[in-house]
Amino acid sequence: MITAEKVYKEILSLPVKEREKLFTVIARRGFEKEFYTHDEVFSDIREMPFIIREAAEYLEVAEITVRRWAKEGILKSKKLGKNIVFDADVLKEFKRKKRFVLSG
């Protein structure tokens, strides 16, 4: 079950740029209706892929580590022009698994 506390913790774990996007979405949609589902609020954020710097910040590792993980196929990535990008859901799942391995 999603609780306000879980959502708040998830928001705090987002990189600053993603938090800014979230609050822009909330401000833009805030007065359209009384109730929003989790997917309605977060869908706009997930459309934008993370670049290496943002992924490193989110995963709390160095950029070179993210590059190495992408090159070795440990972290699923895509090429967008000359840039390596990462899907937000992939990063979220990777971070969850990484924490489980480190704490387990």
mmCIF file of the C-alpha atoms, coordinates in Angstrom:
data_MODEL
# 
_entry.id   MODEL 
# 
loop_
_atom_site.group_PDB 
_atom_site.id 
_atom_site.type_symbol 
_atom_site.label_atom_id 
_atom_site.label_alt_id 
_atom_site.label_comp_id 
_atom_site.label_asym_id 
_atom_site.label_entity_id 
_atom_site.label_seq_id 
_atom_site.pdbx_PDB_ins_code 
_atom_site.Cartn_x 
_atom_site.Cartn_y 
_atom_site.Cartn_z 
_atom_site.occupancy 
_atom_site.B_iso_or_equiv 
_atom_site.pdbx_formal_charge 
_atom_site.auth_seq_id 
_atom_site.auth_comp_id 
_atom_site.auth_asym_id 
_atom_site.auth_atom_id 
_atom_site.pdbx_PDB_model_num 
ATOM 1   C CA . MET A 1 1   ? 0.000  0.000  0.000   1.00 0.00 ? 1   MET A CA 1 
ATOM 2   C CA . ILE A 1 2   ? 1.290  3.445  -0.900  1.00 0.00 ? 2   ILE A CA 1 
ATOM 3   C CA . THR A 1 3   ? 1.281  5.783  2.092   1.00 0.00 ? 3   THR A CA 1 
ATOM 4   C CA . ALA A 1 4   ? 2.089  9.471  2.356   1.00 0.00 ? 4   ALA A CA 1 
ATOM 5   C CA . GLU A 1 5   ? 5.268  8.598  4.257   1.00 0.00 ? 5   GLU A CA 1 
ATOM 6   C CA . LYS A 1 6   ? 6.445  6.209  1.514   1.00 0.00 ? 6   LYS A CA 1 
ATOM 7   C CA . VAL A 1 7   ? 5.724  8.789  -1.196  1.00 0.00 ? 7   VAL A CA 1 
ATOM 8   C CA . TYR A 1 8   ? 7.576  11.455 0.788   1.00 0.00 ? 8   TYR A CA 1 
ATOM 9   C CA . LYS A 1 9   ? 10.617 9.188  1.179   1.00 0.00 ? 9   LYS A CA 1 
ATOM 10  C CA . GLU A 1 10  ? 10.499 8.400  -2.542  1.00 0.00 ? 10  GLU A CA 1 
ATOM 11  C CA . ILE A 1 11  ? 10.389 12.117 -3.340  1.00 0.00 ? 11  ILE A CA 1 
ATOM 12  C CA . LEU A 1 12  ? 13.408 12.757 -1.120  1.00 0.00 ? 12  LEU A CA 1 
ATOM 13  C CA . SER A 1 13  ? 15.345 10.026 -2.946  1.00 0.00 ? 13  SER A CA 1 
ATOM 14  C CA . LEU A 1 14  ? 14.803 11.742 -6.317  1.00 0.00 ? 14  LEU A CA 1 
ATOM 15  C CA . PRO A 1 15  ? 17.563 13.900 -7.795  1.00 0.00 ? 15  PRO A CA 1 
ATOM 16  C CA . VAL A 1 16  ? 16.898 17.630 -7.374  1.00 0.00 ? 16  VAL A CA 1 
ATOM 17  C CA . LYS A 1 17  ? 15.992 18.094 -11.055 1.00 0.00 ? 17  LYS A CA 1 
ATOM 18  C CA . GLU A 1 18  ? 13.386 15.326 -10.822 1.00 0.00 ? 18  GLU A CA 1 
ATOM 19  C CA . ARG A 1 19  ? 11.910 16.892 -7.663  1.00 0.00 ? 19  ARG A CA 1 
ATOM 20  C CA . GLU A 1 20  ? 11.623 20.166 -9.571  1.00 0.00 ? 20  GLU A CA 1 
ATOM 21  C CA . LYS A 1 21  ? 9.783  18.363 -12.367 1.00 0.00 ? 21  LYS A CA 1 
ATOM 22  C CA . LEU A 1 22  ? 7.466  16.732 -9.816  1.00 0.00 ? 22  LEU A CA 1 
ATOM 23  C CA . PHE A 1 23  ? 6.524  20.015 -8.197  1.00 0.00 ? 23  PHE A CA 1 
ATOM 24  C CA . THR A 1 24  ? 5.953  21.564 -11.619 1.00 0.00 ? 24  THR A CA 1 
ATOM 25  C CA . VAL A 1 25  ? 3.549  18.737 -12.455 1.00 0.00 ? 25  VAL A CA 1 
ATOM 26  C CA . ILE A 1 26  ? 1.792  19.139 -9.099  1.00 0.00 ? 26  ILE A CA 1 
ATOM 27  C CA . ALA A 1 27  ? 1.501  22.898 -9.554  1.00 0.00 ? 27  ALA A CA 1 
ATOM 28  C CA . ARG A 1 28  ? 0.221  22.541 -13.118 1.00 0.00 ? 28  ARG A CA 1 
ATOM 29  C CA . ARG A 1 29  ? -2.324 19.860 -12.305 1.00 0.00 ? 29  ARG A CA 1 
ATOM 30  C CA . GLY A 1 30  ? -3.067 20.872 -8.743  1.00 0.00 ? 30  GLY A CA 1 
ATOM 31  C CA . PHE A 1 31  ? -6.375 22.516 -9.409  1.00 0.00 ? 31  PHE A CA 1 
ATOM 32  C CA . GLU A 1 32  ? -7.777 20.353 -12.203 1.00 0.00 ? 32  GLU A CA 1 
ATOM 33  C CA . LYS A 1 33  ? -9.549 17.890 -9.908  1.00 0.00 ? 33  LYS A CA 1 
ATOM 34  C CA . GLU A 1 34  ? -9.664 16.778 -6.271  1.00 0.00 ? 34  GLU A CA 1 
ATOM 35  C CA . PHE A 1 35  ? -8.013 13.337 -6.478  1.00 0.00 ? 35  PHE A CA 1 
ATOM 36  C CA . TYR A 1 36  ? -5.050 12.074 -8.478  1.00 0.00 ? 36  TYR A CA 1 
ATOM 37  C CA . THR A 1 37  ? -3.678 8.567  -8.695  1.00 0.00 ? 37  THR A CA 1 
ATOM 38  C CA . HIS A 1 38  ? 0.006  7.896  -8.148  1.00 0.00 ? 38  HIS A CA 1 
ATOM 39  C CA . ASP A 1 39  ? 0.466  7.134  -11.860 1.00 0.00 ? 39  ASP A CA 1 
ATOM 40  C CA . GLU A 1 40  ? -1.204 10.393 -12.921 1.00 0.00 ? 40  GLU A CA 1 
ATOM 41  C CA . VAL A 1 41  ? 1.228  12.430 -10.823 1.00 0.00 ? 41  VAL A CA 1 
ATOM 42  C CA . PHE A 1 42  ? 4.397  10.519 -11.655 1.00 0.00 ? 42  PHE A CA 1 
ATOM 43  C CA . SER A 1 43  ? 3.718  9.662  -15.327 1.00 0.00 ? 43  SER A CA 1 
ATOM 44  C CA . ASP A 1 44  ? 5.126  12.952 -16.663 1.00 0.00 ? 44  ASP A CA 1 
ATOM 45  C CA . ILE A 1 45  ? 8.344  12.505 -14.711 1.00 0.00 ? 45  ILE A CA 1 
ATOM 46  C CA . ARG A 1 46  ? 8.993  9.002  -15.998 1.00 0.00 ? 46  ARG A CA 1 
ATOM 47  C CA . GLU A 1 47  ? 8.812  10.094 -19.628 1.00 0.00 ? 47  GLU A CA 1 
ATOM 48  C CA . MET A 1 48  ? 12.139 11.894 -19.361 1.00 0.00 ? 48  MET A CA 1 
ATOM 49  C CA . PRO A 1 49  ? 15.198 9.628  -19.341 1.00 0.00 ? 49  PRO A CA 1 
ATOM 50  C CA . PHE A 1 50  ? 18.029 10.213 -16.883 1.00 0.00 ? 50  PHE A CA 1 
ATOM 51  C CA . ILE A 1 51  ? 21.434 11.210 -18.221 1.00 0.00 ? 51  ILE A CA 1 
ATOM 52  C CA . ILE A 1 52  ? 24.589 9.750  -16.651 1.00 0.00 ? 52  ILE A CA 1 
ATOM 53  C CA . ARG A 1 53  ? 25.048 12.619 -14.185 1.00 0.00 ? 53  ARG A CA 1 
ATOM 54  C CA . GLU A 1 54  ? 21.440 12.354 -12.958 1.00 0.00 ? 54  GLU A CA 1 
ATOM 55  C CA . ALA A 1 55  ? 21.626 8.554  -12.747 1.00 0.00 ? 55  ALA A CA 1 
ATOM 56  C CA . ALA A 1 56  ? 24.830 8.768  -10.711 1.00 0.00 ? 56  ALA A CA 1 
ATOM 57  C CA . GLU A 1 57  ? 23.238 11.275 -8.349  1.00 0.00 ? 57  GLU A CA 1 
ATOM 58  C CA . TYR A 1 58  ? 20.123 9.119  -7.947  1.00 0.00 ? 58  TYR A CA 1 
ATOM 59  C CA . LEU A 1 59  ? 22.120 5.915  -7.389  1.00 0.00 ? 59  LEU A CA 1 
ATOM 60  C CA . GLU A 1 60  ? 24.579 7.740  -5.109  1.00 0.00 ? 60  GLU A CA 1 
ATOM 61  C CA . VAL A 1 61  ? 27.668 6.580  -7.013  1.00 0.00 ? 61  VAL A CA 1 
ATOM 62  C CA . ALA A 1 62  ? 30.285 8.224  -9.212  1.00 0.00 ? 62  ALA A CA 1 
ATOM 63  C CA . GLU A 1 63  ? 29.500 8.914  -12.864 1.00 0.00 ? 63  GLU A CA 1 
ATOM 64  C CA . ILE A 1 64  ? 32.350 6.604  -13.925 1.00 0.00 ? 64  ILE A CA 1 
ATOM 65  C CA . THR A 1 65  ? 30.643 3.772  -12.010 1.00 0.00 ? 65  THR A CA 1 
ATOM 66  C CA . VAL A 1 66  ? 27.385 4.342  -13.904 1.00 0.00 ? 66  VAL A CA 1 
ATOM 67  C CA . ARG A 1 67  ? 29.304 4.409  -17.202 1.00 0.00 ? 67  ARG A CA 1 
ATOM 68  C CA . ARG A 1 68  ? 31.051 1.136  -16.315 1.00 0.00 ? 68  ARG A CA 1 
ATOM 69  C CA . TRP A 1 69  ? 27.795 -0.547 -15.257 1.00 0.00 ? 69  TRP A CA 1 
ATOM 70  C CA . ALA A 1 70  ? 26.151 0.550  -18.522 1.00 0.00 ? 70  ALA A CA 1 
ATOM 71  C CA . LYS A 1 71  ? 29.108 -0.624 -20.618 1.00 0.00 ? 71  LYS A CA 1 
ATOM 72  C CA . GLU A 1 72  ? 29.195 -3.996 -18.836 1.00 0.00 ? 72  GLU A CA 1 
ATOM 73  C CA . GLY A 1 73  ? 25.414 -4.431 -19.152 1.00 0.00 ? 73  GLY A CA 1 
ATOM 74  C CA . ILE A 1 74  ? 24.921 -4.433 -15.379 1.00 0.00 ? 74  ILE A CA 1 
ATOM 75  C CA . LEU A 1 75  ? 22.649 -1.390 -15.685 1.00 0.00 ? 75  LEU A CA 1 
ATOM 76  C CA . LYS A 1 76  ? 20.291 -1.291 -18.665 1.00 0.00 ? 76  LYS A CA 1 
ATOM 77  C CA . SER A 1 77  ? 20.794 1.844  -20.762 1.00 0.00 ? 77  SER A CA 1 
ATOM 78  C CA . LYS A 1 78  ? 19.961 3.275  -24.170 1.00 0.00 ? 78  LYS A CA 1 
ATOM 79  C CA . LYS A 1 79  ? 21.779 5.514  -26.614 1.00 0.00 ? 79  LYS A CA 1 
ATOM 80  C CA . LEU A 1 80  ? 20.040 8.777  -27.441 1.00 0.00 ? 80  LEU A CA 1 
ATOM 81  C CA . GLY A 1 81  ? 22.228 10.434 -30.034 1.00 0.00 ? 81  GLY A CA 1 
ATOM 82  C CA . LYS A 1 82  ? 25.667 10.469 -28.434 1.00 0.00 ? 82  LYS A CA 1 
ATOM 83  C CA . ASN A 1 83  ? 24.246 10.303 -24.913 1.00 0.00 ? 83  ASN A CA 1 
ATOM 84  C CA . ILE A 1 84  ? 23.714 7.289  -22.703 1.00 0.00 ? 84  ILE A CA 1 
ATOM 85  C CA . VAL A 1 85  ? 20.334 7.523  -20.975 1.00 0.00 ? 85  VAL A CA 1 
ATOM 86  C CA . PHE A 1 86  ? 18.463 5.479  -18.388 1.00 0.00 ? 86  PHE A CA 1 
ATOM 87  C CA . ASP A 1 87  ? 14.777 4.841  -17.810 1.00 0.00 ? 87  ASP A CA 1 
ATOM 88  C CA . ALA A 1 88  ? 13.574 6.064  -14.392 1.00 0.00 ? 88  ALA A CA 1 
ATOM 89  C CA . ASP A 1 89  ? 11.828 2.752  -13.632 1.00 0.00 ? 89  ASP A CA 1 
ATOM 90  C CA . VAL A 1 90  ? 15.017 0.817  -14.447 1.00 0.00 ? 90  VAL A CA 1 
ATOM 91  C CA . LEU A 1 91  ? 17.036 3.026  -12.087 1.00 0.00 ? 91  LEU A CA 1 
ATOM 92  C CA . LYS A 1 92  ? 14.445 2.716  -9.337  1.00 0.00 ? 92  LYS A CA 1 
ATOM 93  C CA . GLU A 1 93  ? 14.451 -1.090 -9.563  1.00 0.00 ? 93  GLU A CA 1 
ATOM 94  C CA . PHE A 1 94  ? 18.263 -1.201 -9.762  1.00 0.00 ? 94  PHE A CA 1 
ATOM 95  C CA . LYS A 1 95  ? 18.569 0.997  -6.660  1.00 0.00 ? 95  LYS A CA 1 
ATOM 96  C CA . ARG A 1 96  ? 16.036 -1.147 -4.780  1.00 0.00 ? 96  ARG A CA 1 
ATOM 97  C CA . LYS A 1 97  ? 17.952 -4.332 -5.639  1.00 0.00 ? 97  LYS A CA 1 
ATOM 98  C CA . LYS A 1 98  ? 21.302 -2.712 -4.817  1.00 0.00 ? 98  LYS A CA 1 
ATOM 99  C CA . ARG A 1 99  ? 20.057 -1.719 -1.352  1.00 0.00 ? 99  ARG A CA 1 
ATOM 100 C CA . PHE A 1 100 ? 18.673 -5.223 -0.786  1.00 0.00 ? 100 PHE A CA 1 
ATOM 101 C CA . VAL A 1 101 ? 22.015 -6.834 -1.708  1.00 0.00 ? 101 VAL A CA 1 
ATOM 102 C CA . LEU A 1 102 ? 23.978 -4.408 0.470   1.00 0.00 ? 102 LEU A CA 1 
ATOM 103 C CA . SER A 1 103 ? 21.659 -4.835 3.456   1.00 0.00 ? 103 SER A CA 1 
ATOM 104 C CA . GLY A 1 104 ? 21.135 -8.578 2.974   1.00 0.00 ? 104 GLY A CA 1 
# 
